[in-house]
């Protein structure tokens, strides 16, 4: 279910909402005027917003990549970290 026209979408809105939320798969809602829309689940939308925000912070992406590549034995334990 990648695309569905607006008329069918109206008739199956709750089913489509369940699908995008359960599968994390967006659905394109089409119309005859060529101005389509995309329906995504709320969790996916929140993740997109968070990613955009994190990418807007200077140096954040590089810091996350560096942290991901740091061996676990070189990390500070949570108990030793001062919040």
KOLVEXPA-89895 format. One line per 10 residues: number of its first residue (from 1); their letters; for each residue x, y, z of C-alpha. Coordinates in nm, 2 decimals. Example, Ala and Ser with C-alpha at 12.3 -4.5 7.8 and 13.67 -1.06 7.14 Angstrom:
BEGIN
1> AS> 1.23/-0.45/0.78 ~ 1.37/-0.11/0.71
//
This chain:
BEGIN
1> XXXXXXXXXX> 0.00/0.00/0.00 ~ 0.23/0.28/-0.12 ~ -0.03/0.51/-0.28 ~ -0.41/0.54/-0.26 ~ -0.65/0.80/-0.41 ~ -0.82/1.04/-0.17 ~ -1.17/0.88/-0.22 ~ -1.05/0.53/-0.12 ~ -0.85/0.68/0.16 ~ -1.15/0.85/0.31
11> XXXXXXXXXX> -1.34/0.52/0.30 ~ -1.05/0.34/0.47 ~ -0.89/0.61/0.69 ~ -0.87/0.41/1.01 ~ -0.73/0.11/0.83 ~ -0.46/0.33/0.66 ~ -0.38/0.50/0.99 ~ -0.33/0.16/1.15 ~ -0.11/0.05/0.86 ~ 0.13/0.35/0.87
21> XXXXXXXXXX> 0.16/0.32/1.24 ~ 0.22/-0.06/1.26 ~ 0.45/-0.07/0.96 ~ 0.63/0.26/0.97 ~ 0.55/0.29/0.60 ~ 0.42/0.62/0.46 ~ 0.12/0.62/0.23 ~ 0.09/0.87/-0.05 ~ -0.26/1.01/-0.08 ~ -0.32/1.10/-0.45
31> XXXXXXXXXX> -0.58/1.32/-0.62 ~ -0.66/1.41/-0.97 ~ -0.50/1.76/-0.95 ~ -0.15/1.62/-0.89 ~ -0.11/1.77/-0.55 ~ -0.06/1.47/-0.34 ~ 0.00/1.43/0.04 ~ 0.18/1.18/0.25 ~ 0.04/1.02/0.56 ~ 0.29/0.89/0.82
41> XXXXXXXXXX> 0.26/0.77/1.17 ~ 0.30/1.01/1.46 ~ 0.60/0.83/1.60 ~ 0.77/0.85/1.26 ~ 0.69/1.22/1.23 ~ 0.84/1.28/1.58 ~ 1.15/1.09/1.48 ~ 1.19/1.30/1.17 ~ 1.15/1.62/1.37 ~ 1.41/1.51/1.62
51> XXXXXXXXXX> 1.66/1.41/1.34 ~ 1.61/1.75/1.18 ~ 1.67/1.92/1.51 ~ 1.98/1.72/1.60 ~ 2.13/1.79/1.25 ~ 2.08/2.16/1.31 ~ 2.30/2.16/1.62 ~ 2.66/2.24/1.50 ~ 2.89/1.94/1.55 ~ 2.61/1.71/1.68
61> XXXXXXXXXX> 2.62/1.46/1.38 ~ 3.00/1.43/1.41 ~ 2.97/1.38/1.79 ~ 2.71/1.11/1.75 ~ 2.93/0.93/1.49 ~ 3.23/0.95/1.71 ~ 3.04/0.82/2.01 ~ 2.90/0.53/1.80 ~ 3.25/0.44/1.69 ~ 3.40/0.45/2.04
71> XXXXXXXXXX> 3.47/0.10/2.19 ~ 3.26/0.03/2.49 ~ 3.57/-0.02/2.71 ~ 3.67/0.34/2.65 ~ 3.34/0.47/2.76 ~ 3.27/0.62/3.11 ~ 3.03/0.41/3.31 ~ 2.69/0.57/3.39 ~ 2.77/0.54/3.77 ~ 3.09/0.74/3.72
81> XXX> 2.94/1.01/3.51 ~ 2.84/1.33/3.70 ~ 2.51/1.47/3.57
//
